[in-house]
Amino acid sequence: MTPSPPIVWSIAGLDTAGGAGLSADQRAADALGVHLCPVAAALTAQHSQGVEAVWPVPPDQLQAQLQALAEDLAPSVIKTGLLGSVAAVRLVAQCVDHFRARTPAGQDPHRQLALVVDPVLGASAGGAPFASEPVRQAYRQWLLPRATVLTPNRAEARLLLQQAGGHEGPRDTLPALAAALRALGTRSVVITGGDAPPEVLTPNGQAWCLDWLDTPQAQGWLCAPRLDAPHHHGSGCTFASGVAGAWALGHADADAIVLAHMLTRQALARGHAAGRGAGPAQARAGFAAGPARGGAPLPWLGLGTDLPWQLSLGTGAPDTPSAPPLFAPFTPPTDGLYGILPDHALLQSALDAGLRCVQLRHKHPASLQALQAQLDASLADAAQAGAQLFVNDHWRAALALPPRMAAEPGFRLGVHLGQEDLQALSPDERARLLAERDRIMLGLSSHSLWELARAAGCGASLIACGPVQATTTKDMPWQPQGEDNLRWWLAHSPAPVVAIGGLLTPADVRRFAACQPAALCVVRGLGLNAAAMQASVPALRSAVKLGRSELGAPQANDLDLPHPVL
């Protein structure tokens, strides 16, 4: 039996032109495979060139719609669009409270029911106003304290904060705007930049669209090349409904926003003419299947308030995945094995067993001198073997190692950072790391869509996808990626992807090698001594070869959407 799709209510306006409001919400829901219940909060008289009139639905009629749905189609997410009256805002808040009152003790009320608020305060095409100051005050009082995700454009963010509206102004004011909105009770905010003036940030003259993301999981600039899209009616509704639909499927706030960004970009690319003005954006299934299959590219996510390194220093764009990385390129090992070792002695054993891509993960050294001794010895052995050596975490010490690339054929040095270590870098440390980008490979871990977007934005040499299977090597909150998400990473990453986590046996390695990652990281599966590695490495190498020959063809919809990871 086919499982029932999650239910999303959209409480919004009816657009007689079929571009925005409930029409756009329905297209977005269909693209994501969720069931939409459209609730009319306002009627409009509009066409493709503007809005001529708005009539809020009488409160008793709106209440009747909500009560009817509550009896049979309880939602996992409520998304709001054009509400049109103070009474409608209050009814939505009461409805949210009704469902959240069922939250078990100690659990997150947002998980019981999420609220995605698209504060439709005015029509981008011009015409009748959508929200008076009393309505905006009702948003501040009733909706923002209950919102899971708020999706204003720049003008709407300012109006909600009782500032002069408008899309213009320096982008560096947006983080403070988002923080002020979160201070009013909203859990996550994304201030969209599609209505803002184009920003040319790269030497090739490419205009960029910048959204400011502020969630419990991630903050930063979510960036993509701006589309010259004449048919954009309903893009804001599409984005908010994309967030709601992705959230209903189980994705955390930041990942839902990344998917909504991709959905909206693809909808803009597929917009069509309808009338003499801007036609509707057209959300369709397959938007997340990857550029090679006609889907939208993954956006880049910046680090803190910095623009993505790849945007400010590199070439290309997210929709040109062949653009070179910022850091020295990674050459995937021919045998597909990436060994991770805890100390120099085992690293030397791995090299003796034939591995040519190794990482020194030396945790908790007794002293700086002990760490330096481990690094020096590992560097010498890897250089002699012509292997690629990554140093985990201890990037400062790695940068201090003497250059050996020119002297030793095949040898290359890299550093690998987890995302927490990456975010902990000070501005001076970031500058120091970037200054070495021509001679040092950079590997970055990623466990979620937003971490993949950030790793891509940093111009990493390689991106680790994990854990592909459940692992006890470290305690982490992430769900296993499995083969489906690994394939999704491969379809969207601009850098080579290595699979990591829970690969203990040749059978494990063979199964994931069929997905065709650049390499597979093995930790405990290598063994704990030299003799064990002499036996394990040939078996693992054979497993990679067999897996790669099996190709691991994805199922028909295997790449369309990743499964939730947090």
N, C-alpha and C positions, 0 to 999 in steps of 0.2 A: 504494500500500500504506500502510495506517495505521501510523504509527510506534509502536513498543512503548513503553508508559509506563515511567517510571523505577520501580525496585524499592525498596521500603522493607521492612525487617524490623521487626516489633514483637515484642520479647521481654517478655512481660507475663503477667498473671494472667487466668484464665478466670472471669468473673463469671456465676454461675448465674442472676442476675436479668436479665442482658442489658443492663445499663446502662453499666457501666464496663469497664475492662480491654480485652481484645481486641475486644469488641463495639463499644465506642466508637471504638477505633482503626480498625476496618474502616469505620465510617460516615465518619470524617474522611478516610480515604484515598480513598474513593469520591467524596466531595465535591470533592476536589482532582484527581481523575483519575490517581492513582498506583496502582501495583500493590502490595498489602500481602501479605506473607508472615507469617501469625500463628504465633508460636512460644510454646507454653505453658510458662511458667516456674513457675507455681504454679496449683493448683486451689483453689477456695474453695467454701464452703457459705454462701451469702448470699441475702438477699432485699432488698426495697426499704427495709427499716427497719434493716438492719445486717448485719454479718458474723459468722457463728457459728464458722467454722473456716477455717484456711488450711493447705494441704499443699504444701510445695515439691516440685516435680517432681524425682525422683532425678537426680543429676548425669549418670549414663550415658544416661538418656533425653533430657535436655536436650542433651547433647553429640551424640547421634544426630540430633536434629532439625537442629541447626546444620550438621553435616557433610553431611546430605542436601541442604540448601539450597545450601551452598557449591559443590556439584558442578554446579549447574545454574542457580541464581538468585542470582548475586552481587548484593549490595545497593549502592546509592549512599548510603543512610542506614540506620543501625540506631537504633531508638528503644526505650528500655527503660521498663517500668512496674514493676509488682509483681514483684520477683525472689525474695524470700522466704528466701534463704539466702546464706551466704558463698560457698559453692561456685558458685552461679549467678552471683554478681558476678564471680568470678574467670574463669569460662568466657566471660562477655561480654568482659572485658578481653582475654583471649587471642584471641578471635575478632576484635576490633578490631585488635589487633597483627598478626594474620595478614594481613588485607586491606591494612593500611597499609604492610606490608613491601614491597608492590609499588609504592609511590610513587616515581616517577622522581626522580632527584637534582635538588635545587633546587626542587622543587614542594611545595606545601602538603599535608601528610598528611590534613588535614581534607577537602580536595577529593577525595582518593582515596576516603575514607570518612568521612562525618560521623557523630557519635554524639550523639543527643539523649537526655538523661537526665531522666526524670520520677521524682524520688525518692519513690516511694510508700511512706511510712513509717507511715501509719495511715489508717483509714477515716474520712472526714468524717461518715458516718452513725453512727459508733460501732461497738463490737463488738471482735472479736479484733484484737490488735496485729499489724502487718505486718512490723516490723523491730526486732530487738533491737539492743543497743549493738554487738555484734560485727558485725552486718550494716551498721550505720551506719559503723563504722570501715572496713569493706571498701569502702564507697562512697568514703570519703575517700582510701583508699590506692590503689584500683584504677580507679574510674570517673571521679572528678572530674579527675584529671590528663589523662584522655583525652577528656573531654567537649567537644563543639563548642558545644552549648547546654544549659544546665541550667535547669529550669523548676520550682523549688520554690514552694510557698506560703510565707507568712511563718513558720509553725510549723516546716515542714520545713527552711527555711533556717537557723533557729536550732538545730535538732537536729543538722544536719550540722556545725555549728560548735561543737557540745558546749555550747550554751547552753540555758537553760530554754526549752522549747517554748511555743507559744501564738501566737495570731493578734493579740493585743492589743499595745498599746504605740504610742509615737509613730512616725509614718511617717518622721520625719527620721533614724531609725536604719537605714533600709533601704539607703541608698547604701553605708554602711560594711559592712553584711552582704554585699552583692553584691561589693564590692571584696575582702573576705576570702575569699569563695568563688572568685573569679577568681585570687586569690593561691595557691590550692591547685592551680591548673592549668587550670581551666575557662576556655575562651575567651570565652564569652558567658553571661550570667546574666539571667534575667528572673524577678523575684520577684512572683508573682501576688497580687492583692488580693481575689479573689472570695470567699474564706473569711473575710476580715477584717471587723470591724464596719463598718457603713456610715458614711461621712463626708459630712456636709452642709456644702458649701463655697460654696453660692450662696444669695442672699437668697430665692429661690423655694422653698427647702426641698428641692431635688433632692439625693438621695443619689448619691455618685459611687464608682466603682470605680477604684482607682489601682494600676497595675503599675509597678514600678521596672525600667527597662531599662538594662542595662550591657553594651554590645557594642563591638567595635573601631570600628564605624561611628558609633554614637550612644549617648548616655546621656540619661536623663530620665524624667519621669513620663508614662506612657502612660495616658490618661484617657478614660473614657466614662461616661455616666449609668448608674447601677446599675439593672439590671432586677429587677423583682419577679417572679422566676422560681421557682415552687414545684418545678419538675421540672428538677433540675440534676445528677442522678446521671451521673457520667462527664465532667463539664465539664473537670476537670484533664487527663484522658486525651485528651480532644478537643483541648485546647490544645496539648499536647506533640506529638500526632500531626499537628496542623496545622503546627507548626513543621517537623517532619520532612518532611511532604509538600511544603511550599513550598520547603524547602531542596533536596529532590530535584529539583524543577522548575528549580532554578538560582538561586533568590533568596538574596541575602546574609543573614547572621544577622538584622540589624535589620528588613529587609523581610519575612523569613519570620515574624518575631514579630508584625509589624503584621497580616499576613494571618491568622495564627493567632488573633489577638485578634478579628478580624472574624468568622472562622469560628465561634469559641466563642460570641460574642454572638448570632449568628443561631441556633446550635444551642440556646441557652438559650431564645430566643424561641419556638422550635418544639418544645420539650419536651412530652411528654405523660404522662399518668398510666399507671402500670403497678404494681399492688399498692397497699398502703395507705400507703407512704412516698413519698419523692421519686422521680418517674419519670425516665426517661433524657433527657438532652439529645440533640437530633436534628440532627446535621450533615447538610446537603444541598448539592448543587451549586447554583450561583447565588448563594451567600452574598456574593460580591464584585461583584455586578452593579450595585450602586448603590441607594440608597434608593428612587429612582423606579421601579425594577424589582423591588422587594421584597427587596433585599439589605441587608446591614448597613452602617451608616455608618462612615466612616473615623474612628478615634479621634484625639484631639489629643495631641501630644507637647510636653512642656514644654522649656524652654531651661535646661540645666544642672539644678540642684536646684530651680529655681523651678517652681511650677505653671504651666501654660499661661496666658499673659496673658489669653486670652479667657475662661478659667475664673475667674480671680481678679478681673478687672475688667469683663468683658463681660456679655452676656446670651445666653440660649439655650444650646444644647448641640450636640454633633456630630450628633445625630439630628434637629436642626432647622436644616437648611442655609440657611434663609431669614434666620437671625439676622444682624443687621447686623455689618459688620466693626468692629473697635475703632478703626481709623484712618479718616480721611476717605474716603468712597467714591470709587471710580474709575468714571468714565463712559466706557464703550468708545467709541472714535471711530467715527463713522458710516461712514467708508470702510474701517474694519478694519485700518488700517496704523499701526504703532508704529515710528517711525524711531529708530535708535540711531546717534549721530554722535560722532566723536572730538574735535571742537573746535567753538568758536562759529561759525567761518566756514561750516563745512558744515551746522551746525544752522540757521543763518540761511538757507542755500540750500534746505534741506528745508522750512522754513516758507514761503519764497517759492514753492516748488513746490506748496504746498497742504496739507502735512501739519499735523495739529493735535494729534498726540500724539507727543512726541519725548523722547529721553533723551540727556543729555550724559554720555558715557562718556569722560571726559578722564583718561587714564592718565598717570602719571608727570609731573606738572607741574614746571616748572623751579624754581618757588618758590611760596610761599603767595601772594605778590602776583600771580603769573601765574595761579594757580588762581582767585583772587578776581576778576581781570579777566575770565576766561572765564565765571565764574558770573554776574557782574553784567551782562555783555553778553547772555548767553543769557536771563537773567531778563527783561530789558527787551524783547527781541524776542518772546519767548514771550507775555509779558503783552500786548504791543501786538497780537499776532495772535489773542489769545484761545485759546491752546493750552494743553494740559496738558504741563507740563515735569517730567520726572523727572531727578534728579541721581544718578548712579551712584557708590556708595561714599562720596563726600565728604559724608556726612550732617551732620557738625558745621558745615561751611561753609554747607550748604543751610539749616540751622535758623537761621543768623545772617542770612540774607537778609531784607530787609524784607517784611512781609506785603503782597501785592498782590491777593489774591483779591477783596476787596470793590470795589476800584477798577477792575478790569479784567474786564468780563463774559467768562465762559468760561474765564478763566485759573485754573489750579490747580497747586499745587506738590507734588511728591512726591519721595521718596528711594527708591532701589532698592539692595538689599543682597543679596550672595551669602550662602549659609549660613555659610561660614567667617567672613565679616565679622560676621554676626549673632552667632555664638557667641563672637567675640572681644570683644564689648561687655562692659565692666565693669558691676557693679551700678549705679553712678552714671550711666553712659552709658545703660543701659537706662531708668533713671528719667527721664533728660532726654528721651529719644526718646518715651517714653510720655506725658510731660507735654504734648507737642505733637500728640498724636494727633487732636485735633479739627480741626486746620488743615492737617495734612500727610498726604498719601497715602503708604502704605508698600507698595512692591513687593518681593517676595521670590522668589528663584530656587528651583527644586526640580528635582531629577534622579532622585529615588527616592521610594519610598512613605514612608519615615520623614521625608524632607525635606518632602514634601507635608503629612504629619501635623503637622510642626513649624510650617510656614508657616500652616496652618489654625489651630493653637493660638495663634499670635501675633496673630491677627486682622488679617491682611494685607488691604490694599485690592485687590491683585491678586496672582496667583501665576503665575510663568512656568514653563512645562513645556518642558524641553529636554534635550539637543538633539533636535529632532524628526527631523533628518537629520544625517548625519556632517558635522562642521564642522572647519575648520582655523583658525578665528578664535582659538581658545585650545586648549591641550593639556589634555585631560580624560580620565578613565578610563571615562566612561559610554558605554553602548551607545545607539544612536539609539532614540528613543521610537517613531517611526513613527506611523501613523494610529491603530493599535489602542490604544496607551498614551495618546495624546492624548485619545481618546474616554473612556478610563478616568478620566483626570484630570478631565475635564469632568463626568463622572458623580458624582465624589466631592468636588470642591473646593467649599467654601462661598463662595469669592470668584471673580470673573471670572478666567479662565485665558487667558494669552497664549502663543502658540506661538513658540518661538525656536530658532535653530540650523540652519544649512545652507539657509536659504531664499534662494536666489540668483537665481532666475528667476521670471517670471510663472507658468510652469507649476508650479513648486514651490509658490508661493503659492496658486494655484488648487486644487491637490490637498489642501492642508491646510486651506484655507478651507472645504472641503466638510465638515470635521469640526465646524464651527461654533464655533471659539474666539472669545473676545471681541475679539481682535486678533492680528495676525501681525507679529512683530518682523523687520525687515529691516535688515541692516547693509551688507555690501558690495554687495548687490543694488540699493541706491539709486544707486550711482555715486560717483565721486570728485571731482566738481566740479558747479558749478551747472548747466551745460548738460546733463550726464548726468542730473541729477535732473529737469530739466524734461521729459525724454523718458521716464525710468523710472517716475515716480510715476503718470502716467495709465495706463500699461500694468499696473502693479501693482494700481491701484485697480480696473481692469476685471477683472483676474484674481480679486480678492476677490469681486466681484459675481457672476461666473460660478460660482465655487466654492460660494458660499453658496446659489445657486439650485439646485445639484445635490444639496444636502442630505447627501450622503455617508452614506446609511443603513448602519448597521453590519450585519455578518453576524450570524447567529443567536446565536453565542456570543462575539461580539467584545468584550463588556464583562465577561464572567464573571471572567477573571483577567488581570492585566497580565503582560507578559513580563518576564523579568529584565533589570535595567539595569546591574548592576555585575559 
